[in-house]
Amino acid sequence: MKNTQYSQNKPDLTAEQQNQITAAAQILRKGGTVAFPTETVYGLGADVTNPHAINKIYQIKQRPTDHPLIVHISDISHLHYWAQAIPDSAWQLANHFWPGPLTLILQRSSRIPDSVTGGQDTVGLRIPAHPVALTLLDSLGPEKALVAPSANRFGRISPTTAAHVREELGAAADMILDGGACEVGLESTIISFHEQLPKLLRPGGIAVSALESVLDRPIMLAHNTSQTIRTSGSLPAHYAPATPLKIYSTKYLWDRTLALAAQGSRVLVMTWSDIGQSHPSDQSIQHFSMPADPITYGQQLYAKLRQFDQAAFDYMIIEAPPDHPSWLAIRDRLQRASYNPFDNKQN
């Protein structure tokens, strides 16, 4: 039974959208690149079987060539074409959560080139839950698939609207398909089966507890095991705005903010609790309240970071998310966005 959580109640595509997708498919067949929406973030797509097109992706994103790309397919029946030796537990998750924000790391088939995997013998695969993405993939046929990392410069904030892609990449992509704002707003959950045991390599749009419920077994966390597989979004610094971003606990947040303001810095403070409501105003400090619900917070996070990054602040100060499994993906993204190897004393 296929997942419907991220694809139900979706409007039919308009004739104009269908025509745009047809044009996009032609571009991809000819070795071009197309930015398109998924339920997580916008991806920059290219034909997985075209080395020249794949090289364009690395060049546009300024991405290291040893950093692997996730492959997007349109139907679970195509999985055997791109992967081999697929464990039963991987099939369980695919059948339950696809289409949806779940990437499975599996042993690649011979059809996956080295340039996609960074030379590894594994590949990340998923089926996106967005009508534009699925229609585009369907139009390419079962023997085609798309590599599609996020449509932004490497290490920067992922785009969740077509406008973000245009701001970030300009005319670098041959075409941008507009499918509205992304429903999830954070990248997919990545699960590895390289050693037959499910391991979380990146938290994302599907909670670990939901995966464990389907498998009826625990999933190992990457920080508790040795991670030897390179995956998207696994570097210490990632998803980062140009403005320095710092994370502080609720207890220390305003003290640190006022200290920066006293030094003449213009500071943006982003909180999820009501800590800012009774705090005295300061003209050099702007306060923005994020939702206290992790799902809504995740939907808005990248758009707000991008908005405030363009507002000429000297610092972004973020209230540390709750230490709860439902906030795991958000904590991961903020920690990478704030990474500074010379300043790891965040309270």
Short mmCIF file of the C-alpha atoms (twelve columns), coordinates in Angstrom:
data_MODEL
# 
_entry.id   MODEL 
# 
loop_
_atom_site.group_PDB 
_atom_site.id 
_atom_site.type_symbol 
_atom_site.label_atom_id 
_atom_site.label_alt_id 
_atom_site.label_comp_id 
_atom_site.label_asym_id 
_atom_site.label_seq_id 
_atom_site.Cartn_x 
_atom_site.Cartn_y 
_atom_site.Cartn_z 
_atom_site.pdbx_PDB_model_num 
ATOM 1   C CA . MET A 1   0.000  0.000  0.000   1 
ATOM 2   C CA . LYS A 2   1.478  3.318  -1.053  1 
ATOM 3   C CA . ASN A 3   1.889  6.265  1.244   1 
ATOM 4   C CA . THR A 4   -0.767 8.962  0.735   1 
ATOM 5   C CA . GLN A 5   0.240  11.372 3.501   1 
ATOM 6   C CA . TYR A 6   2.063  13.730 1.177   1 
ATOM 7   C CA . SER A 7   0.100  13.224 -2.035  1 
ATOM 8   C CA . GLN A 8   -3.575 13.188 -1.098  1 
ATOM 9   C CA . ASN A 9   -5.904 16.122 -1.754  1 
ATOM 10  C CA . LYS A 10  -3.559 17.488 -4.425  1 
ATOM 11  C CA . PRO A 11  -5.133 19.490 -7.258  1 
ATOM 12  C CA . ASP A 12  -4.889 18.218 -10.813 1 
ATOM 13  C CA . LEU A 13  -2.201 19.812 -12.929 1 
ATOM 14  C CA . THR A 14  -3.327 22.542 -15.292 1 
ATOM 15  C CA . ALA A 15  -2.859 22.336 -19.058 1 
ATOM 16  C CA . GLU A 16  -0.132 24.967 -18.759 1 
ATOM 17  C CA . GLN A 17  1.714  22.912 -16.133 1 
ATOM 18  C CA . GLN A 18  1.431  19.809 -18.318 1 
ATOM 19  C CA . ASN A 19  2.919  21.720 -21.251 1 
ATOM 20  C CA . GLN A 20  5.753  23.005 -19.076 1 
ATOM 21  C CA . ILE A 21  6.506  19.484 -17.863 1 
ATOM 22  C CA . THR A 22  6.560  18.209 -21.444 1 
ATOM 23  C CA . ALA A 23  9.063  20.937 -22.332 1 
ATOM 24  C CA . ALA A 24  11.121 20.125 -19.225 1 
ATOM 25  C CA . ALA A 25  11.262 16.437 -20.162 1 
ATOM 26  C CA . GLN A 26  12.607 17.377 -23.586 1 
ATOM 27  C CA . ILE A 27  15.330 19.487 -21.975 1 
ATOM 28  C CA . LEU A 28  16.316 16.601 -19.710 1 
ATOM 29  C CA . ARG A 29  16.436 14.098 -22.591 1 
ATOM 30  C CA . LYS A 30  18.836 16.433 -24.405 1 
ATOM 31  C CA . GLY A 31  21.191 16.604 -21.405 1 
ATOM 32  C CA . GLY A 32  19.889 19.809 -19.824 1 
ATOM 33  C CA . THR A 33  19.037 20.633 -16.214 1 
ATOM 34  C CA . VAL A 34  15.624 21.410 -14.737 1 
ATOM 35  C CA . ALA A 35  14.776 22.647 -11.245 1 
ATOM 36  C CA . PHE A 36  11.529 21.121 -10.011 1 
ATOM 37  C CA . PRO A 37  9.489  20.960 -6.794  1 
ATOM 38  C CA . THR A 38  9.259  18.024 -4.425  1 
ATOM 39  C CA . GLU A 39  7.463  17.808 -1.107  1 
ATOM 40  C CA . THR A 40  10.785 18.404 0.689   1 
ATOM 41  C CA . VAL A 41  12.727 21.121 -1.202  1 
ATOM 42  C CA . TYR A 42  13.246 22.086 -4.848  1 
ATOM 43  C CA . GLY A 43  15.691 19.822 -6.650  1 
ATOM 44  C CA . LEU A 44  18.031 20.467 -9.560  1 
ATOM 45  C CA . GLY A 45  17.433 17.548 -11.900 1 
ATOM 46  C CA . ALA A 46  19.457 15.828 -14.616 1 
ATOM 47  C CA . ASP A 47  19.299 12.476 -16.419 1 
ATOM 48  C CA . VAL A 48  21.039 9.899  -14.223 1 
ATOM 49  C CA . THR A 49  22.385 8.113  -17.318 1 
ATOM 50  C CA . ASN A 50  23.966 11.214 -18.893 1 
ATOM 51  C CA . PRO A 51  27.503 11.925 -17.575 1 
ATOM 52  C CA . HIS A 52  27.598 15.372 -19.210 1 
ATOM 53  C CA . ALA A 53  24.327 16.371 -17.550 1 
ATOM 54  C CA . ILE A 54  25.507 15.083 -14.177 1 
ATOM 55  C CA . ASN A 55  28.681 17.121 -14.509 1 
ATOM 56  C CA . LYS A 56  26.522 20.215 -15.097 1 
ATOM 57  C CA . ILE A 57  24.835 19.624 -11.736 1 
ATOM 58  C CA . TYR A 58  28.170 19.598 -9.928  1 
ATOM 59  C CA . GLN A 59  29.296 22.722 -11.770 1 
ATOM 60  C CA . ILE A 60  26.086 24.704 -11.183 1 
ATOM 61  C CA . LYS A 61  25.980 23.829 -7.495  1 
ATOM 62  C CA . GLN A 62  29.770 24.136 -7.053  1 
ATOM 63  C CA . ARG A 63  29.470 20.782 -5.340  1 
ATOM 64  C CA . PRO A 64  32.401 18.426 -4.616  1 
ATOM 65  C CA . THR A 65  32.290 15.525 -7.062  1 
ATOM 66  C CA . ASP A 66  32.766 12.962 -4.283  1 
ATOM 67  C CA . HIS A 67  29.523 14.110 -2.624  1 
ATOM 68  C CA . PRO A 68  26.872 11.650 -3.886  1 
ATOM 69  C CA . LEU A 69  23.557 12.586 -5.502  1 
ATOM 70  C CA . ILE A 70  20.129 11.165 -4.633  1 
ATOM 71  C CA . VAL A 71  18.303 9.472  -7.505  1 
ATOM 72  C CA . HIS A 72  14.566 10.119 -7.942  1 
ATOM 73  C CA . ILE A 73  12.339 7.473  -9.529  1 
ATOM 74  C CA . SER A 74  8.611  7.503  -10.285 1 
ATOM 75  C CA . ASP A 75  7.422  4.065  -9.163  1 
ATOM 76  C CA . ILE A 76  8.464  1.392  -6.695  1 
ATOM 77  C CA . SER A 77  8.433  -1.172 -9.518  1 
ATOM 78  C CA . HIS A 78  11.508 0.596  -10.941 1 
ATOM 79  C CA . LEU A 79  13.570 0.004  -7.794  1 
ATOM 80  C CA . HIS A 80  15.084 -3.266 -9.057  1 
ATOM 81  C CA . TYR A 81  16.325 -1.418 -12.141 1 
ATOM 82  C CA . TRP A 82  18.533 0.951  -10.105 1 
ATOM 83  C CA . ALA A 83  19.410 -1.158 -7.030  1 
ATOM 84  C CA . GLN A 84  20.233 -4.766 -6.217  1 
ATOM 85  C CA . ALA A 85  20.272 -7.083 -3.198  1 
ATOM 86  C CA . ILE A 86  17.428 -5.065 -1.671  1 
ATOM 87  C CA . PRO A 87  16.683 -6.176 1.924   1 
ATOM 88  C CA . ASP A 88  13.134 -7.053 2.940   1 
ATOM 89  C CA . SER A 89  13.140 -4.227 5.477   1 
ATOM 90  C CA . ALA A 90  13.906 -1.737 2.694   1 
ATOM 91  C CA . TRP A 91  10.919 -3.017 0.737   1 
ATOM 92  C CA . GLN A 92  8.779  -2.602 3.861   1 
ATOM 93  C CA . LEU A 93  9.700  1.055  4.209   1 
ATOM 94  C CA . ALA A 94  9.410  1.761  0.489   1 
ATOM 95  C CA . ASN A 95  5.959  0.213  0.293   1 
ATOM 96  C CA . HIS A 96  4.760  2.159  3.315   1 
ATOM 97  C CA . PHE A 97  6.363  5.594  2.859   1 
ATOM 98  C CA . TRP A 98  6.766  6.081  -0.901  1 
ATOM 99  C CA . PRO A 99  5.942  8.460  -2.421  1 
ATOM 100 C CA . GLY A 100 7.314  10.558 0.427   1 
ATOM 101 C CA . PRO A 101 10.341 12.146 2.107   1 
ATOM 102 C CA . LEU A 102 12.352 8.940  2.577   1 
ATOM 103 C CA . THR A 103 15.639 8.091  0.856   1 
ATOM 104 C CA . LEU A 104 16.952 4.526  0.986   1 
ATOM 105 C CA . ILE A 105 20.677 3.818  0.632   1 
ATOM 106 C CA . LEU A 106 21.006 0.531  -1.244  1 
ATOM 107 C CA . GLN A 107 23.556 -1.405 -3.248  1 
ATOM 108 C CA . ARG A 108 23.567 0.221  -6.671  1 
ATOM 109 C CA . SER A 109 22.939 -1.595 -9.903  1 
ATOM 110 C CA . SER A 110 25.360 -1.394 -12.842 1 
ATOM 111 C CA . ARG A 111 23.104 1.280  -14.400 1 
ATOM 112 C CA . ILE A 112 24.176 3.856  -11.795 1 
ATOM 113 C CA . PRO A 113 27.414 5.604  -12.839 1 
ATOM 114 C CA . ASP A 114 30.275 6.372  -10.453 1 
ATOM 115 C CA . SER A 115 29.681 10.103 -10.897 1 
ATOM 116 C CA . VAL A 116 26.333 9.784  -9.103  1 
ATOM 117 C CA . THR A 117 27.644 7.912  -6.068  1 
ATOM 118 C CA . GLY A 118 31.034 9.536  -5.615  1 
ATOM 119 C CA . GLY A 119 32.614 6.180  -6.438  1 
ATOM 120 C CA . GLN A 120 30.725 4.286  -3.710  1 
ATOM 121 C CA . ASP A 121 28.905 1.022  -4.371  1 
ATOM 122 C CA . THR A 122 25.713 2.388  -2.826  1 
ATOM 123 C CA . VAL A 123 23.084 4.779  -4.137  1 
ATOM 124 C CA . GLY A 124 20.343 6.855  -2.508  1 
ATOM 125 C CA . LEU A 125 16.899 6.388  -4.053  1 
ATOM 126 C CA . ARG A 126 13.482 7.886  -3.388  1 
ATOM 127 C CA . ILE A 127 10.077 8.627  -4.925  1 
ATOM 128 C CA . PRO A 128 9.049  12.258 -4.358  1 
ATOM 129 C CA . ALA A 129 5.473  13.052 -3.334  1 
ATOM 130 C CA . HIS A 130 4.701  16.027 -5.542  1 
ATOM 131 C CA . PRO A 131 2.452  15.897 -8.625  1 
ATOM 132 C CA . VAL A 132 4.833  17.990 -10.736 1 
ATOM 133 C CA . ALA A 133 7.833  15.821 -9.833  1 
ATOM 134 C CA . LEU A 134 5.954  12.558 -10.370 1 
ATOM 135 C CA . THR A 135 4.510  13.674 -13.698 1 
ATOM 136 C CA . LEU A 136 7.950  14.770 -14.864 1 
ATOM 137 C CA . LEU A 137 9.489  11.438 -13.866 1 
ATOM 138 C CA . ASP A 138 6.637  9.466  -15.463 1 
ATOM 139 C CA . SER A 139 7.133  11.333 -18.717 1 
ATOM 140 C CA . LEU A 140 10.750 10.133 -18.894 1 
ATOM 141 C CA . GLY A 141 9.852  6.435  -18.718 1 
ATOM 142 C CA . PRO A 142 10.955 3.537  -16.460 1 
ATOM 143 C CA . GLU A 143 14.503 3.392  -17.842 1 
ATOM 144 C CA . LYS A 144 15.145 7.003  -16.897 1 
ATOM 145 C CA . ALA A 145 15.546 8.634  -13.504 1 
ATOM 146 C CA . LEU A 146 16.747 11.981 -12.221 1 
ATOM 147 C CA . VAL A 147 19.571 12.939 -9.939  1 
ATOM 148 C CA . ALA A 148 18.236 15.909 -8.032  1 
ATOM 149 C CA . PRO A 149 20.200 17.539 -5.218  1 
ATOM 150 C CA . SER A 150 18.696 20.701 -3.761  1 
ATOM 151 C CA . ALA A 151 18.604 23.570 -6.266  1 
ATOM 152 C CA . ASN A 152 21.045 25.863 -4.483  1 
ATOM 153 C CA . ARG A 153 24.769 26.483 -4.270  1 
ATOM 154 C CA . PHE A 154 26.504 23.780 -2.273  1 
ATOM 155 C CA . GLY A 155 26.253 24.206 1.500   1 
ATOM 156 C CA . ARG A 156 23.723 27.056 1.351   1 
ATOM 157 C CA . ILE A 157 20.070 27.272 2.363   1 
ATOM 158 C CA . SER A 158 17.855 24.873 0.441   1 
ATOM 159 C CA . PRO A 159 15.085 26.447 -1.696  1 
ATOM 160 C CA . THR A 160 11.423 25.782 -0.895  1 
ATOM 161 C CA . THR A 161 9.876  27.948 -3.647  1 
ATOM 162 C CA . ALA A 162 10.633 28.548 -7.314  1 
ATOM 163 C CA . ALA A 163 11.495 32.162 -6.427  1 
ATOM 164 C CA . HIS A 164 14.240 30.883 -4.103  1 
ATOM 165 C CA . VAL A 165 15.723 28.879 -6.983  1 
ATOM 166 C CA . ARG A 166 15.740 31.938 -9.258  1 
ATOM 167 C CA . GLU A 167 17.385 34.034 -6.536  1 
ATOM 168 C CA . GLU A 168 20.007 31.361 -5.923  1 
ATOM 169 C CA . LEU A 169 20.833 30.046 -9.394  1 
ATOM 170 C CA . GLY A 170 19.576 32.724 -11.770 1 
ATOM 171 C CA . ALA A 171 19.673 31.360 -15.324 1 
ATOM 172 C CA . ALA A 172 22.098 28.524 -14.509 1 
ATOM 173 C CA . ALA A 173 19.307 25.934 -14.730 1 
ATOM 174 C CA . ASP A 174 17.815 25.482 -18.192 1 
ATOM 175 C CA . MET A 175 14.286 25.584 -16.754 1 
ATOM 176 C CA . ILE A 176 12.499 26.030 -13.421 1 
ATOM 177 C CA . LEU A 177 9.154  24.311 -12.857 1 
ATOM 178 C CA . ASP A 178 6.995  26.156 -10.336 1 
ATOM 179 C CA . GLY A 179 4.965  23.895 -8.075  1 
ATOM 180 C CA . GLY A 180 4.343  26.278 -5.199  1 
ATOM 181 C CA . ALA A 181 5.848  26.116 -1.724  1 
ATOM 182 C CA . CYS A 182 7.171  22.735 -0.570  1 
ATOM 183 C CA . GLU A 183 4.891  20.902 1.835   1 
ATOM 184 C CA . VAL A 184 7.562  19.483 4.182   1 
ATOM 185 C CA . GLY A 185 10.301 22.109 3.819   1 
ATOM 186 C CA . LEU A 186 13.152 19.886 5.069   1 
ATOM 187 C CA . GLU A 187 15.120 17.284 3.158   1 
ATOM 188 C CA . SER A 188 14.236 13.598 3.200   1 
ATOM 189 C CA . THR A 189 15.090 11.148 5.945   1 
ATOM 190 C CA . ILE A 190 17.995 8.953  4.809   1 
ATOM 191 C CA . ILE A 191 18.156 5.299  5.896   1 
ATOM 192 C CA . SER A 192 21.050 3.003  5.011   1 
ATOM 193 C CA . PHE A 193 20.804 -0.758 4.487   1 
ATOM 194 C CA . HIS A 194 24.384 -1.234 3.401   1 
ATOM 195 C CA . GLU A 195 25.031 -3.765 6.165   1 
ATOM 196 C CA . GLN A 196 21.461 -5.147 6.116   1 
ATOM 197 C CA . LEU A 197 20.692 -3.235 9.319   1 
ATOM 198 C CA . PRO A 198 18.625 -0.019 9.088   1 
ATOM 199 C CA . LYS A 199 20.647 3.004  10.119  1 
ATOM 200 C CA . LEU A 200 19.626 6.666  10.191  1 
ATOM 201 C CA . LEU A 201 22.153 8.741  8.228   1 
ATOM 202 C CA . ARG A 202 20.101 11.962 8.088   1 
ATOM 203 C CA . PRO A 203 16.905 12.872 9.976   1 
ATOM 204 C CA . GLY A 204 14.244 14.439 7.805   1 
ATOM 205 C CA . GLY A 205 10.593 14.564 6.844   1 
ATOM 206 C CA . ILE A 206 9.706  11.177 8.366   1 
ATOM 207 C CA . ALA A 207 10.223 10.584 12.075  1 
ATOM 208 C CA . VAL A 208 12.408 7.707  13.233  1 
ATOM 209 C CA . SER A 209 9.565  6.452  15.428  1 
ATOM 210 C CA . ALA A 210 7.330  6.069  12.357  1 
ATOM 211 C CA . LEU A 211 10.012 4.024  10.592  1 
ATOM 212 C CA . GLU A 212 10.576 1.846  13.653  1 
ATOM 213 C CA . SER A 213 6.833  1.256  13.957  1 
ATOM 214 C CA . VAL A 214 6.679  -0.154 10.425  1 
ATOM 215 C CA . LEU A 215 9.789  -2.307 10.846  1 
ATOM 216 C CA . ASP A 216 8.944  -3.307 14.442  1 
ATOM 217 C CA . ARG A 217 12.612 -2.910 15.317  1 
ATOM 218 C CA . PRO A 218 14.930 -0.082 16.410  1 
ATOM 219 C CA . ILE A 219 16.870 1.991  13.895  1 
ATOM 220 C CA . MET A 220 20.483 2.789  14.722  1 
ATOM 221 C CA . LEU A 221 21.468 6.449  14.797  1 
ATOM 222 C CA . ALA A 222 24.492 7.532  12.788  1 
ATOM 223 C CA . HIS A 223 26.172 9.265  15.731  1 
ATOM 224 C CA . ASN A 224 26.033 5.985  17.670  1 
ATOM 225 C CA . THR A 225 27.740 4.009  14.915  1 
ATOM 226 C CA . SER A 226 30.627 4.429  12.524  1 
ATOM 227 C CA . GLN A 227 29.293 6.138  9.393   1 
ATOM 228 C CA . THR A 228 31.348 5.067  6.393   1 
ATOM 229 C CA . ILE A 229 28.824 5.991  3.680   1 
ATOM 230 C CA . ARG A 230 28.933 9.517  2.299   1 
ATOM 231 C CA . THR A 231 25.448 10.983 1.878   1 
ATOM 232 C CA . SER A 232 23.818 14.279 1.008   1 
ATOM 233 C CA . GLY A 233 23.768 16.793 3.861   1 
ATOM 234 C CA . SER A 234 26.213 14.835 6.025   1 
ATOM 235 C CA . LEU A 235 29.000 17.414 6.246   1 
ATOM 236 C CA . PRO A 236 29.373 19.364 9.519   1 
ATOM 237 C CA . ALA A 237 28.670 22.681 7.751   1 
ATOM 238 C CA . HIS A 238 25.605 22.774 5.533   1 
ATOM 239 C CA . TYR A 239 22.271 24.571 4.933   1 
ATOM 240 C CA . ALA A 240 24.018 27.788 5.972   1 
ATOM 241 C CA . PRO A 241 23.051 31.438 5.483   1 
ATOM 242 C CA . ALA A 242 25.775 33.997 4.768   1 
ATOM 243 C CA . THR A 243 24.875 35.757 8.026   1 
ATOM 244 C CA . PRO A 244 26.591 34.139 11.055  1 
ATOM 245 C CA . LEU A 245 24.051 31.947 12.846  1 
ATOM 246 C CA . LYS A 246 24.303 31.033 16.520  1 
ATOM 247 C CA . ILE A 247 22.115 28.718 18.601  1 
ATOM 248 C CA . TYR A 248 21.513 29.378 22.292  1 
ATOM 249 C CA . SER A 249 19.349 27.728 24.908  1 
ATOM 250 C CA . THR A 250 16.319 29.573 26.196  1 
ATOM 251 C CA . LYS A 251 18.230 30.408 29.376  1 
ATOM 252 C CA . TYR A 252 21.111 32.222 27.662  1 
ATOM 253 C CA . LEU A 253 19.477 33.499 24.494  1 
ATOM 254 C CA . TRP A 254 18.641 37.076 25.495  1 
ATOM 255 C CA . ASP A 255 21.856 37.612 27.459  1 
ATOM 256 C CA . ARG A 256 23.890 36.693 24.378  1 
ATOM 257 C CA . THR A 257 21.657 38.794 22.142  1 
ATOM 258 C CA . LEU A 258 21.921 41.911 24.315  1 
ATOM 259 C CA . ALA A 259 25.689 41.501 24.524  1 
ATOM 260 C CA . LEU A 260 25.943 41.511 20.723  1 
ATOM 261 C CA . ALA A 261 23.602 44.486 20.453  1 
ATOM 262 C CA . ALA A 262 25.699 46.381 22.997  1 
ATOM 263 C CA . GLN A 263 28.677 45.931 20.666  1 
ATOM 264 C CA . GLY A 264 26.742 47.685 17.893  1 
ATOM 265 C CA . SER A 265 25.580 44.571 16.060  1 
ATOM 266 C CA . ARG A 266 22.190 44.311 14.370  1 
ATOM 267 C CA . VAL A 267 20.667 41.044 15.528  1 
ATOM 268 C CA . LEU A 268 17.774 38.884 14.373  1 
ATOM 269 C CA . VAL A 269 16.359 36.660 17.122  1 
ATOM 270 C CA . MET A 270 14.209 33.667 16.166  1 
ATOM 271 C CA . THR A 271 12.376 31.840 18.951  1 
ATOM 272 C CA . TRP A 272 9.761  29.104 19.172  1 
ATOM 273 C CA . SER A 273 8.764  29.692 22.818  1 
ATOM 274 C CA . ASP A 274 7.143  32.787 24.337  1 
ATOM 275 C CA . ILE A 275 10.470 33.964 25.798  1 
ATOM 276 C CA . GLY A 276 10.508 37.116 23.661  1 
ATOM 277 C CA . GLN A 277 7.069  38.394 24.486  1 
ATOM 278 C CA . SER A 278 7.960  40.187 27.725  1 
ATOM 279 C CA . HIS A 279 11.485 41.255 26.775  1 
ATOM 280 C CA . PRO A 280 12.154 45.004 26.425  1 
ATOM 281 C CA . SER A 281 12.561 46.203 22.850  1 
ATOM 282 C CA . ASP A 282 15.849 47.342 21.383  1 
ATOM 283 C CA . GLN A 283 16.112 49.065 18.007  1 
ATOM 284 C CA . SER A 284 19.119 46.968 17.003  1 
ATOM 285 C CA . ILE A 285 17.250 43.722 17.740  1 
ATOM 286 C CA . GLN A 286 14.444 42.240 15.648  1 
ATOM 287 C CA . HIS A 287 12.471 39.365 17.134  1 
ATOM 288 C CA . PHE A 288 10.542 36.794 15.109  1 
ATOM 289 C CA . SER A 289 8.356  34.067 16.628  1 
ATOM 290 C CA . MET A 290 8.444  30.684 14.905  1 
ATOM 291 C CA . PRO A 291 5.743  28.039 15.421  1 
ATOM 292 C CA . ALA A 292 6.064  25.839 18.493  1 
ATOM 293 C CA . ASP A 293 5.007  22.844 16.394  1 
ATOM 294 C CA . PRO A 294 7.970  21.070 14.712  1 
ATOM 295 C CA . ILE A 295 6.103  20.284 11.483  1 
ATOM 296 C CA . THR A 296 5.070  23.888 10.881  1 
ATOM 297 C CA . TYR A 297 8.470  25.109 12.076  1 
ATOM 298 C CA . GLY A 298 10.161 22.858 9.519   1 
ATOM 299 C CA . GLN A 299 7.899  24.105 6.726   1 
ATOM 300 C CA . GLN A 300 8.942  27.694 7.409   1 
ATOM 301 C CA . LEU A 301 12.581 27.327 8.483   1 
ATOM 302 C CA . TYR A 302 14.474 27.675 5.188   1 
ATOM 303 C CA . ALA A 303 12.207 30.427 3.854   1 
ATOM 304 C CA . LYS A 304 12.707 32.479 7.016   1 
ATOM 305 C CA . LEU A 305 16.468 31.928 7.106   1 
ATOM 306 C CA . ARG A 306 16.657 33.043 3.486   1 
ATOM 307 C CA . GLN A 307 14.452 36.101 4.161   1 
ATOM 308 C CA . PHE A 308 16.477 37.250 7.161   1 
ATOM 309 C CA . ASP A 309 19.775 36.483 5.413   1 
ATOM 310 C CA . GLN A 310 18.882 39.201 2.899   1 
ATOM 311 C CA . ALA A 311 18.016 41.768 5.572   1 
ATOM 312 C CA . ALA A 312 21.587 42.857 6.463   1 
ATOM 313 C CA . PHE A 313 21.690 41.531 10.021  1 
ATOM 314 C CA . ASP A 314 25.092 40.999 11.613  1 
ATOM 315 C CA . TYR A 315 23.934 37.870 13.437  1 
ATOM 316 C CA . MET A 316 21.029 35.449 13.526  1 
ATOM 317 C CA . ILE A 317 20.370 34.128 17.015  1 
ATOM 318 C CA . ILE A 318 18.217 30.995 17.140  1 
ATOM 319 C CA . GLU A 319 16.551 29.562 20.230  1 
ATOM 320 C CA . ALA A 320 17.653 25.934 20.545  1 
ATOM 321 C CA . PRO A 321 14.816 23.558 19.599  1 
ATOM 322 C CA . PRO A 322 13.412 21.229 22.238  1 
ATOM 323 C CA . ASP A 323 15.418 18.081 22.926  1 
ATOM 324 C CA . HIS A 324 12.669 15.819 21.612  1 
ATOM 325 C CA . PRO A 325 12.697 13.231 18.800  1 
ATOM 326 C CA . SER A 326 10.085 15.184 16.825  1 
ATOM 327 C CA . TRP A 327 12.569 18.084 16.532  1 
ATOM 328 C CA . LEU A 328 15.526 15.911 15.486  1 
ATOM 329 C CA . ALA A 329 15.620 17.030 11.834  1 
ATOM 330 C CA . ILE A 330 15.343 20.708 12.771  1 
ATOM 331 C CA . ARG A 331 18.134 20.401 15.325  1 
ATOM 332 C CA . ASP A 332 20.291 18.696 12.710  1 
ATOM 333 C CA . ARG A 333 19.761 21.459 10.125  1 
ATOM 334 C CA . LEU A 334 20.361 24.289 12.592  1 
ATOM 335 C CA . GLN A 335 23.502 22.685 14.000  1 
ATOM 336 C CA . ARG A 336 24.972 22.347 10.509  1 
ATOM 337 C CA . ALA A 337 23.852 25.860 9.530   1 
ATOM 338 C CA . SER A 338 25.606 27.276 12.596  1 
ATOM 339 C CA . TYR A 339 28.728 25.112 12.417  1 
ATOM 340 C CA . ASN A 340 31.937 26.931 13.266  1 
ATOM 341 C CA . PRO A 341 34.960 24.740 14.059  1 
ATOM 342 C CA . PHE A 342 36.471 27.603 16.067  1 
ATOM 343 C CA . ASP A 343 33.346 28.293 18.151  1 
ATOM 344 C CA . ASN A 344 31.630 25.235 19.547  1 
ATOM 345 C CA . LYS A 345 30.635 26.636 22.931  1 
ATOM 346 C CA . GLN A 346 27.001 27.321 22.205  1 
ATOM 347 C CA . ASN A 347 24.741 27.163 25.252  1 
# 
